[in-house]
Protein backbone atom coordinates (compact mmCIF):
# COMPACT_ATOMS: atom_id res chain seq x y z
CA UNK A 1 0.00 0.00 0.00
CA UNK A 2 2.79 2.41 0.81
CA UNK A 3 4.48 1.98 -2.56
CA UNK A 4 1.47 3.33 -4.42
CA UNK A 5 1.67 6.88 -3.01
CA UNK A 6 4.83 7.88 -4.86
CA UNK A 7 3.25 8.60 -8.29
CA UNK A 8 0.59 10.82 -6.71
CA UNK A 9 3.23 12.82 -4.86
CA UNK A 10 5.24 13.23 -8.08
CA UNK A 11 2.17 14.39 -9.97
CA UNK A 12 1.29 16.90 -7.27
CA UNK A 13 4.80 18.31 -7.17
CA UNK A 14 4.89 18.66 -10.97
CA UNK A 15 1.50 20.37 -10.97
CA UNK A 16 2.61 22.72 -8.18
CA UNK A 17 5.74 23.58 -10.19
CA UNK A 18 3.59 24.29 -13.28
CA UNK A 19 1.31 26.57 -11.27
CA UNK A 20 4.24 28.48 -9.80
CA UNK A 21 5.79 28.92 -13.24
CA UNK A 22 2.45 30.14 -14.65
CA UNK A 23 2.11 32.69 -11.83
CA UNK A 24 5.67 33.93 -12.40
CA UNK A 25 4.97 34.34 -16.12
CA UNK A 26 1.79 36.30 -15.39
CA UNK A 27 3.68 38.60 -13.04
CA UNK A 28 6.43 39.18 -15.61
CA UNK A 29 3.85 39.87 -18.32
CA UNK A 30 2.06 42.39 -16.09
CA UNK A 31 5.38 44.06 -15.22
CA UNK A 32 6.34 44.38 -18.90
CA UNK A 33 2.92 45.87 -19.66
CA UNK A 34 3.35 48.49 -16.92
CA UNK A 35 6.86 49.36 -18.15
CA UNK A 36 5.69 49.60 -21.75
CA UNK A 37 2.82 51.93 -20.81
CA UNK A 38 5.10 54.18 -18.77
CA UNK A 39 7.69 54.42 -21.58
CA UNK A 40 5.28 55.20 -24.40
CA UNK A 41 3.60 58.27 -22.97
CA UNK A 42 3.12 60.67 -25.89
CA UNK A 43 4.67 64.11 -25.80
CA UNK A 44 1.94 66.69 -25.45
CA UNK A 45 2.14 69.50 -27.95
CA UNK A 46 0.07 72.64 -28.07
CA UNK A 47 -0.33 72.51 -31.85
CA UNK A 48 1.61 75.70 -32.44
CA UNK A 49 5.33 75.70 -33.19
CA UNK A 50 7.61 77.33 -30.64
CA UNK A 51 9.32 80.31 -32.19
CA UNK A 52 12.74 81.07 -30.74
CA UNK A 53 14.51 84.40 -31.14
CA UNK A 54 18.21 85.15 -31.33
CA UNK A 55 19.97 87.92 -29.38
CA UNK A 56 19.02 90.50 -32.04
CA UNK A 57 15.32 89.70 -31.71
CA UNK A 58 15.17 87.93 -35.05
CA UNK A 59 13.22 84.65 -35.23
CA UNK A 60 15.32 81.53 -35.67
CA UNK A 61 14.61 79.02 -38.43
CA UNK A 62 12.10 76.32 -37.54
CA UNK A 63 13.33 72.77 -37.17
CA UNK A 64 11.55 69.57 -38.15
CA UNK A 65 10.84 68.83 -34.48
CA UNK A 66 9.10 72.17 -33.95
CA UNK A 67 5.97 70.98 -35.75
N, C-alpha and C positions, 0 to 999 in steps of 0.2 A: 503494500500500500504506500509506503513512504517513497518508493522509487518513481511513482507516477506524478509527483508534484513538481518535478524539475521542469518539464516543458511549459507548464502554466507560468511558473516564475519567470522563465526566459521570455515568454510571450509578453508578460506584463512589463518586464523591464524594457523590451524593445519598443512597446507601445508608449511607455513613459518617455523614452528617449525621442521618439517621433514627435510627441506632443511638445516637448521642451524645444526641439528644433523648430517646430512650426511657430511657436510663440516668439522665439528669437527672431525669426524671419519677419514676422508681423511687426515687431518693434523696430527692426532695421528699416523696413519699408516705410513705416510711419515717420521715422526720423529723417529719412531721405526726402520725404514729401514736405516736411516742415522746412528743411534746409533749402529745398528748391523754391518753395514759395517765398522765403525770406530773401533769396538772392535775386529773384526775378521781379522785384518791385519796379514798376515803370517810373521813369523820370517825369515828374509833372512839369508841363510847360504852359505858359500863359497864352500861347498862340501868337504872340508878337515877338519879333526878334529883338534881342538886346543890342542897342546901339551904343558902342563905346566911342569915346572921344579922346583924341591925343592932347598933348599939353597946349597946343595952339587953339583948341576948341573945335578942330575939324573932326568930322566923323571918320572912324576907321572903316576899312573895307569889311563887309560881312563875310563870315566863314560858312562853310557847309553846315557846321554844327549849330549855327545860330538860328536855323529854321526849324 
